[in-house]
Amino acid sequence: MKKLKLEVFFSIMLMMISILMIILFMYLILNNYCCIISWEIFSCMSLFVELDMLLDWVSCSFSSLVCLISSSVCIFSVKYMEGDMNVVRFMMVLMLFVLSMNFLIFIPSFVSLILGWDGLGLVSFCLVIYYQNSKSLSAGMLTVLMNRVGDCFILAGISIMSFLGHWNYLCIWYFYFFELCMLFVVIAGMTKSAQIPFSSWLPAAMAAPTPVSALVHSSTLVTAGVFLLIRFYDNLVEVEFFCFFLLFISIMTTFMSGICAVYEYDMKKIIALSTLSQLGVMMMSLGLKMPMMALFHLYTHAMFKALLFLCGGNIIHCYNGSQDIRDISGVMYNLPFTSIIFNISNMALCGFPFLAGFYSKDLIMEVLLSSNMNLLVGMIGMFGVCLTMLYSMRVSMFVLWGEVKSVIYENMKDDDLYIIISMMILCSGALFGGFMLQNFVMCFNEVIILPLLYKMLVMLLLLFSMLLSFSLWYKNEIQIKYGLMDWCNSKMWFMTSLSGYPFMYMLKNITNLNLKLVDMGWLEITGGQGVLMMIKKTMFIMEWWMVILFNVNMIIIIFMILMI
């Protein structure tokens, strides 16, 4: 009997957990029921440290989705990681990641939440540096250090919430430092979801293997920040600046990532920037006071974006690791099945009618059109929709529909059973997931009344962007000239540079100066050595005066004896 592969075993286990969570999700949502399991670890006076577990339809549905995508990624890894000597270690770390994500989903306690939150950051660092070269190490360090910023704000929020005597974020009431605590939560969510100015780590994390990118950097790690803000939404919306601040940040993130994706040539980085763009759309929904729409888009995006990464990974694998879209062309002739799935996931990303992305993205855009905001913000938000179509069509024209290159690789196989199964599972979600969720979950339905022109505006923009794409990148001839704009956008508005060596070099110089002036300078003078020198001088002066006084006293005594 043939031995069952470790990846297949984990995949079957995760699929069974996913089915169990779907059944639990159906029971909870149909009965409008939720359950909190609490275990008190210890208590000190009026402060209770507890390990809570929240079972509601949101946590069960998200956990089901994470396990479903993880199962597909495990099946895909059988082929992609074939021949890798450390595949067992890879799968173990991947399972640790799924466990950390489930901790984050099910635990409503702010203290216990750090288990999942910090676990995601550390495990993602291990996955990014999997290939153990200098590029992976620099990308991993940027990822983990950027995420540590969010961890610090979470810890600061925990310390502030100790005023309440508990850390359950379902039972927060207004207290003196409420606004500050909520600000820390927002910044922590921004770091994990790579919003401006913390965006540079997400494209850098593409140094990880493609299955990792499909799981970690499309549907789980990067959406953890959005999920945290959805959980805290009822408290965050009471803060005056929250909606305006998050709306501005999200629209700028969507705009920046879309523009940079148009100038990028690395296929995995283009898909990563599209993830960043959709994270901006989710945050935009939160800024528009639509948390359930953000959750809906999170679910639909996870399915088609993981599928897009798997298709891109298969293309990269078949072309011997080449990721430059200028070196890959004619994929639809060499890999027809992958090309079909790639087109479906791209169409779902752009929001084509009746695919998964359409149901959530179109609703968010309609809410944006009907909201009372200024014209510029609305125009930038709409422009983000056009950019999605532009960079998606650009990848398809370069990679799929181009002429076949003379170089043909031997390992171009599109009929592997593991790859077909993994893609078909996610493809069914990309095709029918949005329709099923909108019809099954009442919270994902919104009635938005707009004029006919506004209703059709998103579709008209998609059509216009498609025509513009054909004019810009016809026959792979890019019409945008190389210049200042190209340099600025290919460098991701210099955020990568600011987050990398120059920033660290400047910070090192500042800390060295601080060390010399403060720690080895004024602190030595006012404390430590300075206090010692002051005591020495004081004792020397006192000793000198004691000698003088002793001599004077002796002279006076001798003089008095002689007088007597």
C-alpha positions in Angstrom: 0.0 0.0 0.0 1.4 3.4 -1.0 2.2 5.6 1.9 -0.1 8.7 2.3 1.8 11.9 1.8 2.0 14.4 4.6 0.5 17.2 2.5 -2.5 15.1 1.6 -3.1 14.0 5.2 -3.1 17.6 6.4 -5.3 18.6 3.5 -7.9 16.0 4.4 -7.8 17.0 8.0 -8.3 20.7 7.2 -11.1 19.9 4.8 -12.9 17.9 7.5 -12.5 20.8 10.0 -13.8 23.2 7.3 -16.9 21.1 6.7 -17.5 20.9 10.5 -17.2 24.7 10.8 -19.7 25.2 7.9 -22.2 23.0 9.7 -21.7 24.9 12.9 -21.9 28.2 11.0 -25.3 27.2 9.5 -26.6 26.2 12.9 -25.5 29.5 14.6 -26.8 31.8 11.9 -30.1 30.0 11.4 -30.8 30.1 15.2 -29.3 33.6 15.7 -27.1 32.0 18.5 -23.6 32.6 19.8 -21.6 31.1 22.7 -18.7 32.3 24.9 -16.6 29.7 26.7 -14.5 31.2 29.4 -11.7 29.7 31.6 -10.3 31.9 34.4 -6.5 31.4 34.5 -5.9 33.5 37.6 -7.2 36.6 39.3 -5.4 39.4 41.3 -7.7 41.6 43.4 -10.2 42.9 40.9 -8.3 42.0 37.8 -9.2 38.7 36.0 -7.0 37.0 33.4 -9.2 34.6 31.4 -8.9 32.5 28.3 -12.1 33.0 26.3 -13.5 31.4 23.2 -16.2 33.0 21.1 -18.4 30.8 18.9 -20.5 32.9 16.6 -21.3 32.8 12.9 -18.5 35.3 12.0 -15.7 33.3 13.7 -17.0 29.9 12.4 -17.4 31.1 8.8 -14.0 32.7 8.8 -12.4 29.7 10.3 -14.1 27.5 7.7 -12.7 29.7 4.9 -9.2 29.6 6.3 -9.2 25.8 6.6 -10.7 25.5 3.1 -7.9 27.6 1.5 -5.3 25.9 3.7 -6.5 22.5 2.4 -6.2 23.6 -1.2 -2.8 25.1 -0.6 -1.7 21.8 1.0 -2.8 19.8 -2.1 -1.1 22.3 -4.4 2.1 22.0 -2.3 2.4 18.3 -3.2 3.4 19.3 -6.7 5.0 22.7 -6.1 7.3 21.5 -3.2 8.1 18.2 -5.0 11.7 17.4 -4.5 12.2 19.8 -1.6 14.2 18.3 1.2 12.5 20.3 4.0 8.9 19.8 3.0 8.0 18.3 6.4 9.3 21.4 8.2 7.4 23.5 5.6 4.1 21.7 6.3 4.6 21.9 10.1 5.2 25.7 10.0 2.2 26.0 7.7 0.0 24.2 10.2 1.3 26.4 13.0 0.2 29.4 11.0 -3.3 27.9 10.6 -3.4 27.3 14.4 -2.3 30.9 15.1 -5.0 32.3 12.7 -7.7 30.2 14.5 -6.5 31.6 17.9 -7.0 35.1 16.5 -10.4 34.3 15.1 -11.9 32.6 18.2 -10.4 34.4 21.1 -12.2 37.7 22.1 -9.9 38.5 25.0 -7.3 41.2 24.3 -4.6 39.5 26.4 -5.1 36.0 24.8 -5.4 37.6 21.4 -1.7 38.2 21.4 -1.2 34.4 21.1 -2.7 34.5 17.6 -1.6 38.0 16.7 2.1 37.6 17.6 2.1 33.9 16.4 1.0 35.1 12.9 4.0 37.5 12.8 6.6 35.1 13.9 5.4 32.1 11.8 5.1 34.4 8.7 8.8 35.4 9.3 9.7 31.7 9.3 7.8 31.1 6.1 9.3 34.2 4.3 12.9 33.2 5.1 12.2 29.6 4.0 14.6 29.7 1.1 17.4 30.9 3.4 19.1 33.5 1.1 19.9 37.1 1.6 16.9 38.4 -0.3 14.5 36.2 1.8 16.3 37.3 5.0 15.9 41.0 4.2 12.3 40.5 3.2 11.6 38.5 6.4 13.2 41.1 8.6 11.2 43.9 7.0 8.0 41.8 7.5 8.6 40.9 11.1 9.8 44.3 12.2 6.9 46.1 10.5 4.5 43.6 12.2 6.3 44.2 15.6 5.1 47.8 15.4 1.5 46.5 15.5 2.4 44.1 18.3 3.7 47.0 20.4 0.4 48.9 19.9 -1.5 45.8 20.9 0.5 45.5 24.1 0.0 49.2 24.8 -3.8 48.7 24.3 -3.7 45.7 26.8 -2.0 47.9 29.4 -4.6 50.7 29.0 -7.5 48.2 29.2 -6.3 47.1 32.6 -8.2 50.1 33.9 -11.4 48.2 33.2 -10.4 45.2 35.2 -10.9 42.8 32.2 -9.7 42.4 28.6 -12.8 41.1 26.8 -13.3 43.5 23.9 -17.0 42.5 23.6 -17.6 44.2 27.0 -15.7 47.5 26.7 -17.4 50.6 28.1 -16.2 54.2 27.9 -13.4 55.1 30.2 -10.8 57.9 30.5 -8.3 56.5 27.9 -10.9 55.0 25.6 -9.9 57.1 22.5 -6.2 56.4 23.0 -6.9 52.6 23.3 -9.0 52.6 20.1 -6.3 54.6 18.3 -3.8 51.9 19.2 -6.1 49.2 17.9 -6.5 51.1 14.6 -2.8 51.5 14.1 -2.2 47.8 14.9 -4.8 46.8 12.3 -3.1 49.1 9.8 0.3 47.5 10.2 -1.1 44.0 9.8 -3.2 44.9 6.8 -0.3 46.9 5.2 -2.1 50.2 4.9 -0.1 53.4 4.2 2.6 54.1 5.6 3.1 50.4 6.5 2.6 49.0 3.0 6.2 48.1 2.0 6.4 44.7 3.7 3.6 43.0 1.7 5.4 43.0 -1.7 8.7 42.2 0.0 7.0 39.1 1.6 6.7 37.6 -1.9 10.1 36.1 -1.3 8.3 33.2 0.3 7.2 30.1 -1.6 4.0 30.6 -3.7 1.8 28.3 -1.5 2.8 30.5 1.4 1.8 33.6 -0.6 -1.5 32.0 -1.5 -2.4 31.3 2.1 -0.6 33.9 4.2 -0.5 37.0 2.0 -3.9 36.8 0.4 -6.5 35.5 2.8 -5.2 35.2 6.4 -2.3 37.3 7.7 -3.1 40.5 5.8 -6.8 40.3 6.6 -6.2 39.8 10.3 -6.0 43.6 10.7 -9.3 44.1 8.9 -10.9 41.3 11.0 -9.6 42.9 14.2 -11.2 46.3 13.3 -14.5 44.5 12.4 -14.5 42.9 15.9 -13.8 46.3 17.5 -16.1 48.2 15.2 -18.9 48.9 17.7 -16.4 50.7 19.9 -14.3 52.3 17.2 -17.3 54.0 15.6 -17.8 56.0 18.8 -14.5 57.7 18.2 -15.0 60.9 16.3 -12.0 60.8 13.9 -12.2 57.1 13.1 -14.3 56.9 10.0 -12.7 60.0 8.3 -9.2 58.8 9.1 -9.7 55.2 7.9 -11.5 56.3 4.7 -8.6 58.7 3.8 -5.9 56.0 4.5 -7.8 53.3 2.7 -8.4 55.3 -0.5 -4.8 56.4 -0.6 -3.6 52.8 -0.2 -5.9 51.6 -3.0 -4.7 54.4 -5.3 -1.0 53.9 -4.5 -1.1 50.1 -4.9 -3.0 50.3 -8.2 -0.6 52.8 -9.7 2.4 50.9 -8.6 1.0 47.6 -10.0 0.7 49.2 -13.5 4.5 49.9 -13.4 5.6 46.5 -11.9 7.0 43.6 -13.9 7.3 40.9 -11.2 4.1 38.7 -11.5 4.0 37.8 -7.8 4.4 41.4 -6.8 1.6 42.5 -9.1 -0.7 40.0 -7.4 0.5 41.2 -4.0 -0.2 44.8 -4.9 -3.7 43.8 -6.1 -4.1 42.3 -2.6 -3.1 45.6 -1.1 -5.6 47.4 -3.3 -8.4 45.1 -2.1 -7.4 45.5 1.5 -7.8 49.3 0.9 -11.4 48.5 -0.4 -12.1 46.6 2.8 -10.9 49.4 5.0 -12.8 51.8 2.8 -16.0 49.9 3.6 -15.2 50.2 7.3 -14.7 53.9 6.9 -18.1 54.1 5.2 -19.6 52.5 8.3 -20.3 49.1 6.5 -18.5 46.5 8.6 -20.5 43.6 7.2 -19.7 44.6 3.6 -16.0 44.6 4.6 -16.4 41.1 6.0 -18.3 40.0 2.8 -15.5 41.4 0.6 -12.9 39.7 2.8 -14.5 36.3 2.2 -15.0 36.7 -1.5 -11.5 38.2 -2.0 -9.9 35.3 -0.1 -11.2 32.7 -2.5 -10.3 34.3 -5.8 -7.0 35.8 -4.6 -5.7 32.5 -3.3 -6.8 31.0 -6.7 -4.9 33.7 -8.5 -1.7 33.0 -6.5 -2.0 29.2 -7.2 -2.3 29.9 -11.0 0.6 32.3 -10.8 2.6 29.8 -8.8 1.9 27.0 -11.4 3.1 29.3 -14.2 6.2 30.2 -12.3 6.9 26.6 -11.5 6.5 25.5 -15.2 8.8 28.3 -16.4 11.6 27.3 -14.0 11.1 30.1 -11.5 10.8 33.0 -13.9 8.6 35.7 -12.5 9.2 38.5 -15.0 6.1 39.0 -17.1 8.3 40.1 -20.0 9.9 36.7 -20.1 6.6 34.7 -20.0 4.2 34.7 -22.8 1.8 32.3 -24.7 0.7 30.5 -21.5 -2.7 29.9 -22.9 -1.1 27.6 -25.6 1.2 25.8 -23.2 -1.0 25.7 -20.0 -4.7 25.9 -21.2 -6.3 24.8 -17.9 -4.3 27.2 -15.8 -5.1 30.0 -18.3 -8.8 29.4 -17.9 -8.7 29.5 -14.1 -6.3 32.5 -14.2 -8.8 34.4 -16.3 -11.7 33.5 -14.0 -9.9 34.7 -10.9 -8.8 37.9 -12.7 -12.4 38.6 -13.8 -13.6 38.0 -10.2 -10.9 40.4 -9.0 -12.1 43.1 -11.4 -15.7 42.6 -10.4 -17.2 41.1 -13.5 -21.0 40.5 -13.1 -22.1 37.4 -11.3 -18.6 36.3 -10.1 -17.6 36.4 -6.5 -15.9 39.8 -6.5 -18.9 41.5 -8.1 -21.4 40.9 -5.3 -19.2 42.6 -2.6 -17.2 45.1 -4.6 -20.1 46.5 -6.5 -22.0 47.1 -3.2 -19.1 48.9 -1.6 -18.7 51.2 -4.7 -22.4 52.0 -4.6 -22.1 52.9 -1.0 -19.2 55.1 -1.9 -21.3 56.9 -4.6 -24.2 57.4 -2.2 -22.1 58.7 0.7 -21.8 62.4 1.6 -18.1 62.9 0.9 -16.2 65.4 -1.3 -15.8 64.9 -5.0 -12.1 64.2 -5.0 -12.3 61.3 -2.5 -15.1 59.7 -4.6 -13.1 60.2 -7.8 -10.0 58.6 -6.4 -12.1 55.6 -5.1 -13.6 55.1 -8.5 -10.2 55.5 -10.2 -9.0 52.5 -8.0 -11.7 50.4 -9.8 -10.2 51.4 -13.2 -6.7 50.6 -12.0 -7.7 47.0 -11.0 -8.8 46.4 -14.6 -5.7 48.0 -16.0 -3.1 45.9 -14.2 -5.2 42.7 -14.5 -5.5 43.1 -18.3 -1.8 44.0 -18.4 -0.8 40.7 -16.8 -3.2 38.7 -19.0 -1.8 40.4 -22.2 1.8 39.9 -21.3 1.5 36.4 -19.8 -1.5 34.6 -21.3 -2.3 36.1 -24.7 1.2 37.0 -26.0 3.0 35.1 -28.7 4.7 31.9 -27.8 8.4 32.4 -27.0 11.0 30.1 -28.7 12.0 28.7 -25.3 9.8 25.7 -24.4 10.4 24.1 -21.0 10.1 20.4 -20.5 8.1 20.5 -17.2 5.1 22.3 -18.6 2.4 19.9 -17.4 -1.1 21.1 -17.0 -2.7 17.8 -16.2 -1.4 17.1 -12.7 -4.3 15.8 -10.5 -3.2 17.7 -7.3 -3.0 21.0 -9.1 -6.4 20.5 -10.8 -8.1 19.5 -7.5 -6.7 22.5 -5.6 -7.7 25.0 -8.3 -11.2 23.5 -8.8 -12.0 23.8 -5.1 -11.1 27.5 -5.0 -12.6 28.1 -8.5 -16.0 27.0 -7.3 -15.7 29.6 -4.6 -14.7 32.3 -7.1 -17.6 31.4 -9.3 -20.4 30.8 -6.8 -19.1 32.0 -3.4 -20.4 35.6 -3.6 -23.9 34.5 -4.8 -24.2 31.9 -2.1 -23.0 34.2 0.7 -25.3 37.0 -0.3 -28.3 34.8 -0.5 -27.5 32.9 2.7 -26.2 35.6 5.1 -28.8 38.4 5.6 -26.1 40.8 6.9 -24.5 40.8 3.5 -27.5 42.4 1.8 -27.9 46.1 1.5 -30.6 48.1 -0.4 -28.9 51.1 -2.1 -31.2 53.4 -4.1 -29.2 55.3 -6.9 -30.1 56.7 -10.3 -29.6 54.3 -13.2 -26.5 56.1 -14.4 -24.8 55.7 -11.0 -25.9 52.1 -10.8 -24.2 51.4 -14.2 -21.2 53.6 -13.5 -19.0 50.8 -12.1 -19.8 48.6 -15.1 -19.1 51.5 -17.5 -15.7 52.2 -15.8 -14.8 48.5 -16.2 -15.6 48.6 -19.9 -13.6 51.9 -20.3 -10.6 50.4 -18.5 -10.7 47.3 -20.7 -10.6 49.4 -23.8 -7.9 51.6 -22.4 -5.8 48.4 -21.5 -6.0 47.3 -25.2 -4.7 50.6 -26.4 -1.9 50.8 -23.8 -0.5 47.2 -23.9 -1.4 46.0 -27.4 1.2 43.4 -28.5 3.1 43.9 -25.3 4.3 47.3 -26.4 4.1 49.5 -23.3 3.3 53.1 -24.2 4.2 54.7 -20.9 7.7 56.2 -21.2 10.4 55.7 -18.6 10.8 58.8 -16.5 10.2 60.3 -13.0 6.7 58.8 -12.7 8.0 55.3 -13.6 10.9 55.6 -11.2 8.6 56.8 -8.3 5.9 54.2 -8.8 8.2 51.3 -9.4 9.8 52.1 -6.0 6.3 52.1 -4.4 6.5 55.8 -3.6 9.9 55.2 -1.9 8.2 53.4 1.0 10.4 50.4 0.5 13.5 52.6 0.7 12.2 54.5 3.7 11.5 51.2 5.4 14.8 49.6 4.4 18.5 50.5 4.6 18.4 54.3 4.4 15.9 54.6 7.2 17.8 52.1 9.4 21.1 53.9 8.6 19.5 57.2 9.7 18.0 55.6 12.7 21.4 54.1 13.6 23.1 57.5 13.4 20.4 59.0 15.6 20.7 56.3 18.2 24.5 56.5 18.2 24.3 60.3 18.7 21.8 59.7 21.4 24.1 57.1 23.0 27.1 59.6 23.0 25.2 62.7 24.1 22.7 61.2 26.5 23.8 57.8 27.8 27.5 58.4 27.7 27.3 62.2 28.2 24.6 63.9 30.3 23.5 60.7 32.1 27.1 60.0 33.1 27.4 63.6 34.4 24.1 63.8 36.2 24.1 60.1 37.4 26.5 57.3 37.8 30.0 58.7 37.3 28.8 62.2 37.9 27.3 61.4 41.3 30.5 59.4 42.2 32.7 62.4 41.2 30.5 64.7 43.2 30.7 62.5 46.3 34.5 62.2 45.9 34.9 66.0 45.7 32.5 66.5 48.6 34.4 64.0 50.7 37.8 65.6 49.7 36.5 69.0 50.7 35.2 67.6 54.0 38.4 65.8 54.6 40.4 69.0 53.9 38.2 71.0 56.3 38.5 68.3 59.0 42.3 68.5 58.8 42.2 72.3 59.0 39.8 72.2 61.9 41.8 69.5 63.7 45.0 71.5 63.4 43.3 74.7 64.6 41.8 72.9 67.6 45.2 71.3 68.5 46.9 74.8 68.3 44.2 76.3 70.5 44.5 73.4 73.1 48.3 73.7 73.2 48.1 77.5 73.5 45.6 77.2 76.4 47.8 74.6 78.2 50.8 76.9 77.9 48.8 79.9 79.2 47.7 77.9 82.2 
